Amino acid sequence: MVQKPWIVPIPGTRKIERLDENLGAIDIDLAQKDLEEIDAAATQIEVFGARGSGHERYV
């Protein structure tokens, strides 16, 4: 395990079939190198607009 076990994504969905797809992530095992590649790719995405209500504090 390369991330903290208490970090859990919370998928949002209105359809049971999408929930079933999201639950498939339980079977995915990412190595440290995988996470580094994902993080590197994510830094290349330009984010536009506000996120949340503006009152949240993200750390």
Phi and psi restraints in degrees (range 20) as a CNS / XPLOR table:
assign (resid 1 and name C) (resid 2 and name N)
       (resid 2 and name CA) (resid 2 and name C) 1.0 -111.5 20.0 2
assign (resid 2 and name N) (resid 2 and name CA)
       (resid 2 and name C) (resid 3 and name N) 1.0 -3.4 20.0 2
assign (resid 2 and name C) (resid 3 and name N)
       (resid 3 and name CA) (resid 3 and name C) 1.0 -125.6 20.0 2
assign (resid 3 and name N) (resid 3 and name CA)
       (resid 3 and name C) (resid 4 and name N) 1.0 163.5 20.0 2
assign (resid 3 and name C) (resid 4 and name N)
       (resid 4 and name CA) (resid 4 and name C) 1.0 -61.1 20.0 2
assign (resid 4 and name N) (resid 4 and name CA)
       (resid 4 and name C) (resid 5 and name N) 1.0 138.1 20.0 2
assign (resid 4 and name C) (resid 5 and name N)
       (resid 5 and name CA) (resid 5 and name C) 1.0 -68.7 20.0 2
assign (resid 5 and name N) (resid 5 and name CA)
       (resid 5 and name C) (resid 6 and name N) 1.0 -15.7 20.0 2
assign (resid 5 and name C) (resid 6 and name N)
       (resid 6 and name CA) (resid 6 and name C) 1.0 -91.7 20.0 2
assign (resid 6 and name N) (resid 6 and name CA)
       (resid 6 and name C) (resid 7 and name N) 1.0 1.8 20.0 2
assign (resid 6 and name C) (resid 7 and name N)
       (resid 7 and name CA) (resid 7 and name C) 1.0 -91.2 20.0 2
assign (resid 7 and name N) (resid 7 and name CA)
       (resid 7 and name C) (resid 8 and name N) 1.0 112.3 20.0 2
assign (resid 7 and name C) (resid 8 and name N)
       (resid 8 and name CA) (resid 8 and name C) 1.0 -129.1 20.0 2
assign (resid 8 and name N) (resid 8 and name CA)
       (resid 8 and name C) (resid 9 and name N) 1.0 121.5 20.0 2
assign (resid 8 and name C) (resid 9 and name N)
       (resid 9 and name CA) (resid 9 and name C) 1.0 -70.1 20.0 2
assign (resid 9 and name N) (resid 9 and name CA)
       (resid 9 and name C) (resid 10 and name N) 1.0 144.0 20.0 2
assign (resid 9 and name C) (resid 10 and name N)
       (resid 10 and name CA) (resid 10 and name C) 1.0 -113.9 20.0 2
assign (resid 10 and name N) (resid 10 and name CA)
       (resid 10 and name C) (resid 11 and name N) 1.0 99.7 20.0 2
assign (resid 10 and name C) (resid 11 and name N)
       (resid 11 and name CA) (resid 11 and name C) 1.0 -72.0 20.0 2
assign (resid 11 and name N) (resid 11 and name CA)
       (resid 11 and name C) (resid 12 and name N) 1.0 142.1 20.0 2
assign (resid 11 and name C) (resid 12 and name N)
       (resid 12 and name CA) (resid 12 and name C) 1.0 -106.4 20.0 2
assign (resid 12 and name N) (resid 12 and name CA)
       (resid 12 and name C) (resid 13 and name N) 1.0 132.0 20.0 2
assign (resid 12 and name C) (resid 13 and name N)
       (resid 13 and name CA) (resid 13 and name C) 1.0 -158.2 20.0 2
assign (resid 13 and name N) (resid 13 and name CA)
       (resid 13 and name C) (resid 14 and name N) 1.0 156.6 20.0 2
assign (resid 13 and name C) (resid 14 and name N)
       (resid 14 and name CA) (resid 14 and name C) 1.0 -113.8 20.0 2
assign (resid 14 and name N) (resid 14 and name CA)
       (resid 14 and name C) (resid 15 and name N) 1.0 -4.1 20.0 2
assign (resid 14 and name C) (resid 15 and name N)
       (resid 15 and name CA) (resid 15 and name C) 1.0 -121.1 20.0 2
assign (resid 15 and name N) (resid 15 and name CA)
       (resid 15 and name C) (resid 16 and name N) 1.0 135.0 20.0 2
assign (resid 15 and name C) (resid 16 and name N)
       (resid 16 and name CA) (resid 16 and name C) 1.0 -62.1 20.0 2
assign (resid 16 and name N) (resid 16 and name CA)
       (resid 16 and name C) (resid 17 and name N) 1.0 -34.1 20.0 2
assign (resid 16 and name C) (resid 17 and name N)
       (resid 17 and name CA) (resid 17 and name C) 1.0 -67.0 20.0 2
assign (resid 17 and name N) (resid 17 and name CA)
       (resid 17 and name C) (resid 18 and name N) 1.0 -32.2 20.0 2
assign (resid 17 and name C) (resid 18 and name N)
       (resid 18 and name CA) (resid 18 and name C) 1.0 -70.2 20.0 2
assign (resid 18 and name N) (resid 18 and name CA)
       (resid 18 and name C) (resid 19 and name N) 1.0 -36.2 20.0 2
assign (resid 18 and name C) (resid 19 and name N)
       (resid 19 and name CA) (resid 19 and name C) 1.0 -63.0 20.0 2
assign (resid 19 and name N) (resid 19 and name CA)
       (resid 19 and name C) (resid 20 and name N) 1.0 -43.5 20.0 2
assign (resid 19 and name C) (resid 20 and name N)
       (resid 20 and name CA) (resid 20 and name C) 1.0 -59.5 20.0 2
assign (resid 20 and name N) (resid 20 and name CA)
       (resid 20 and name C) (resid 21 and name N) 1.0 -41.2 20.0 2
assign (resid 20 and name C) (resid 21 and name N)
       (resid 21 and name CA) (resid 21 and name C) 1.0 -61.4 20.0 2
assign (resid 21 and name N) (resid 21 and name CA)
       (resid 21 and name C) (resid 22 and name N) 1.0 -46.6 20.0 2
assign (resid 21 and name C) (resid 22 and name N)
       (resid 22 and name CA) (resid 22 and name C) 1.0 -62.6 20.0 2
assign (resid 22 and name N) (resid 22 and name CA)
       (resid 22 and name C) (resid 23 and name N) 1.0 -37.2 20.0 2
assign (resid 22 and name C) (resid 23 and name N)
       (resid 23 and name CA) (resid 23 and name C) 1.0 -67.1 20.0 2
assign (resid 23 and name N) (resid 23 and name CA)
       (resid 23 and name C) (resid 24 and name N) 1.0 -20.1 20.0 2
assign (resid 23 and name C) (resid 24 and name N)
       (resid 24 and name CA) (resid 24 and name C) 1.0 -61.9 20.0 2
assign (resid 24 and name N) (resid 24 and name CA)
       (resid 24 and name C) (resid 25 and name N) 1.0 -19.8 20.0 2
assign (resid 24 and name C) (resid 25 and name N)
       (resid 25 and name CA) (resid 25 and name C) 1.0 -64.7 20.0 2
assign (resid 25 and name N) (resid 25 and name CA)
       (resid 25 and name C) (resid 26 and name N) 1.0 -18.9 20.0 2
assign (resid 25 and name C) (resid 26 and name N)
       (resid 26 and name CA) (resid 26 and name C) 1.0 -58.9 20.0 2
assign (resid 26 and name N) (resid 26 and name CA)
       (resid 26 and name C) (resid 27 and name N) 1.0 -32.3 20.0 2
assign (resid 26 and name C) (resid 27 and name N)
       (resid 27 and name CA) (resid 27 and name C) 1.0 -85.3 20.0 2
assign (resid 27 and name N) (resid 27 and name CA)
       (resid 27 and name C) (resid 28 and name N) 1.0 -0.5 20.0 2
assign (resid 27 and name C) (resid 28 and name N)
       (resid 28 and name CA) (resid 28 and name C) 1.0 -91.7 20.0 2
assign (resid 28 and name N) (resid 28 and name CA)
       (resid 28 and name C) (resid 29 and name N) 1.0 130.3 20.0 2
assign (resid 28 and name C) (resid 29 and name N)
       (resid 29 and name CA) (resid 29 and name C) 1.0 -118.1 20.0 2
assign (resid 29 and name N) (resid 29 and name CA)
       (resid 29 and name C) (resid 30 and name N) 1.0 112.0 20.0 2
assign (resid 29 and name C) (resid 30 and name N)
       (resid 30 and name CA) (resid 30 and name C) 1.0 -99.2 20.0 2
assign (resid 30 and name N) (resid 30 and name CA)
       (resid 30 and name C) (resid 31 and name N) 1.0 133.9 20.0 2
assign (resid 30 and name C) (resid 31 and name N)
       (resid 31 and name CA) (resid 31 and name C) 1.0 -84.4 20.0 2
assign (resid 31 and name N) (resid 31 and name CA)
       (resid 31 and name C) (resid 32 and name N) 1.0 166.8 20.0 2
assign (resid 31 and name C) (resid 32 and name N)
       (resid 32 and name CA) (resid 32 and name C) 1.0 -55.9 20.0 2
assign (resid 32 and name N) (resid 32 and name CA)
       (resid 32 and name C) (resid 33 and name N) 1.0 -41.1 20.0 2
assign (resid 32 and name C) (resid 33 and name N)
       (resid 33 and name CA) (resid 33 and name C) 1.0 -62.4 20.0 2
assign (resid 33 and name N) (resid 33 and name CA)
       (resid 33 and name C) (resid 34 and name N) 1.0 -39.5 20.0 2
assign (resid 33 and name C) (resid 34 and name N)
       (resid 34 and name CA) (resid 34 and name C) 1.0 -59.1 20.0 2
assign (resid 34 and name N) (resid 34 and name CA)
       (resid 34 and name C) (resid 35 and name N) 1.0 -47.1 20.0 2
assign (resid 34 and name C) (resid 35 and name N)
       (resid 35 and name CA) (resid 35 and name C) 1.0 -64.2 20.0 2
assign (resid 35 and name N) (resid 35 and name CA)
       (resid 35 and name C) (resid 36 and name N) 1.0 -37.4 20.0 2
assign (resid 35 and name C) (resid 36 and name N)
       (resid 36 and name CA) (resid 36 and name C) 1.0 -63.3 20.0 2
assign (resid 36 and name N) (resid 36 and name CA)
       (resid 36 and name C) (resid 37 and name N) 1.0 -41.4 20.0 2
assign (resid 36 and name C) (resid 37 and name N)
       (resid 37 and name CA) (resid 37 and name C) 1.0 -66.6 20.0 2
assign (resid 37 and name N) (resid 37 and name CA)
       (resid 37 and name C) (resid 38 and name N) 1.0 -40.3 20.0 2
assign (resid 37 and name C) (resid 38 and name N)
       (resid 38 and name CA) (resid 38 and name C) 1.0 -64.7 20.0 2
assign (resid 38 and name N) (resid 38 and name CA)
       (resid 38 and name C) (resid 39 and name N) 1.0 -45.5 20.0 2
assign (resid 38 and name C) (resid 39 and name N)
       (resid 39 and name CA) (resid 39 and name C) 1.0 -61.3 20.0 2
assign (resid 39 and name N) (resid 39 and name CA)
       (resid 39 and name C) (resid 40 and name N) 1.0 -41.4 20.0 2
assign (resid 39 and name C) (resid 40 and name N)
       (resid 40 and name CA) (resid 40 and name C) 1.0 -63.5 20.0 2
assign (resid 40 and name N) (resid 40 and name CA)
       (resid 40 and name C) (resid 41 and name N) 1.0 -42.7 20.0 2
assign (resid 40 and name C) (resid 41 and name N)
       (resid 41 and name CA) (resid 41 and name C) 1.0 -66.4 20.0 2
assign (resid 41 and name N) (resid 41 and name CA)
       (resid 41 and name C) (resid 42 and name N) 1.0 -39.0 20.0 2
assign (resid 41 and name C) (resid 42 and name N)
       (resid 42 and name CA) (resid 42 and name C) 1.0 -65.3 20.0 2
assign (resid 42 and name N) (resid 42 and name CA)
       (resid 42 and name C) (resid 43 and name N) 1.0 -31.0 20.0 2
assign (resid 42 and name C) (resid 43 and name N)
       (resid 43 and name CA) (resid 43 and name C) 1.0 -69.4 20.0 2
assign (resid 43 and name N) (resid 43 and name CA)
       (resid 43 and name C) (resid 44 and name N) 1.0 -15.9 20.0 2
assign (resid 43 and name C) (resid 44 and name N)
       (resid 44 and name CA) (resid 44 and name C) 1.0 -85.5 20.0 2
assign (resid 44 and name N) (resid 44 and name CA)
       (resid 44 and name C) (resid 45 and name N) 1.0 -5.9 20.0 2
assign (resid 44 and name C) (resid 45 and name N)
       (resid 45 and name CA) (resid 45 and name C) 1.0 -90.6 20.0 2
assign (resid 45 and name N) (resid 45 and name CA)
       (resid 45 and name C) (resid 46 and name N) 1.0 124.1 20.0 2
assign (resid 45 and name C) (resid 46 and name N)
       (resid 46 and name CA) (resid 46 and name C) 1.0 -87.2 20.0 2
assign (resid 46 and name N) (resid 46 and name CA)
       (resid 46 and name C) (resid 47 and name N) 1.0 125.5 20.0 2
assign (resid 46 and name C) (resid 47 and name N)
       (resid 47 and name CA) (resid 47 and name C) 1.0 -95.7 20.0 2
assign (resid 47 and name N) (resid 47 and name CA)
       (resid 47 and name C) (resid 48 and name N) 1.0 131.7 20.0 2
assign (resid 47 and name C) (resid 48 and name N)
       (resid 48 and name CA) (resid 48 and name C) 1.0 -115.2 20.0 2
assign (resid 48 and name N) (resid 48 and name CA)
       (resid 48 and name C) (resid 49 and name N) 1.0 145.0 20.0 2
assign (resid 48 and name C) (resid 49 and name N)
       (resid 49 and name CA) (resid 49 and name C) 1.0 81.5 20.0 2
assign (resid 49 and name N) (resid 49 and name CA)
       (resid 49 and name C) (resid 50 and name N) 1.0 168.4 20.0 2
assign (resid 49 and name C) (resid 50 and name N)
       (resid 50 and name CA) (resid 50 and name C) 1.0 -77.8 20.0 2
assign (resid 50 and name N) (resid 50 and name CA)
       (resid 50 and name C) (resid 51 and name N) 1.0 155.8 20.0 2
assign (resid 50 and name C) (resid 51 and name N)
       (resid 51 and name CA) (resid 51 and name C) 1.0 -118.7 20.0 2
assign (resid 51 and name N) (resid 51 and name CA)
       (resid 51 and name C) (resid 52 and name N) 1.0 137.5 20.0 2
assign (resid 51 and name C) (resid 52 and name N)
       (resid 52 and name CA) (resid 52 and name C) 1.0 67.8 20.0 2
assign (resid 52 and name N) (resid 52 and name CA)
       (resid 52 and name C) (resid 53 and name N) 1.0 -164.6 20.0 2
assign (resid 52 and name C) (resid 53 and name N)
       (resid 53 and name CA) (resid 53 and name C) 1.0 -85.9 20.0 2
assign (resid 53 and name N) (resid 53 and name CA)
       (resid 53 and name C) (resid 54 and name N) 1.0 -5.8 20.0 2
assign (resid 53 and name C) (resid 54 and name N)
       (resid 54 and name CA) (resid 54 and name C) 1.0 93.7 20.0 2
assign (resid 54 and name N) (resid 54 and name CA)
       (resid 54 and name C) (resid 55 and name N) 1.0 -8.2 20.0 2
assign (resid 54 and name C) (resid 55 and name N)
       (resid 55 and name CA) (resid 55 and name C) 1.0 -100.0 20.0 2
assign (resid 55 and name N) (resid 55 and name CA)
       (resid 55 and name C) (resid 56 and name N) 1.0 -9.5 20.0 2
assign (resid 55 and name C) (resid 56 and name N)
       (resid 56 and name CA) (resid 56 and name C) 1.0 -76.5 20.0 2
assign (resid 56 and name N) (resid 56 and name CA)
       (resid 56 and name C) (resid 57 and name N) 1.0 153.3 20.0 2
assign (resid 56 and name C) (resid 57 and name N)
       (resid 57 and name CA) (resid 57 and name C) 1.0 -120.8 20.0 2
assign (resid 57 and name N) (resid 57 and name CA)
       (resid 57 and name C) (resid 58 and name N) 1.0 119.6 20.0 2
assign (resid 57 and name C) (resid 58 and name N)
       (resid 58 and name CA) (resid 58 and name C) 1.0 -102.5 20.0 2
assign (resid 58 and name N) (resid 58 and name CA)
       (resid 58 and name C) (resid 59 and name N) 1.0 134.9 20.0 2
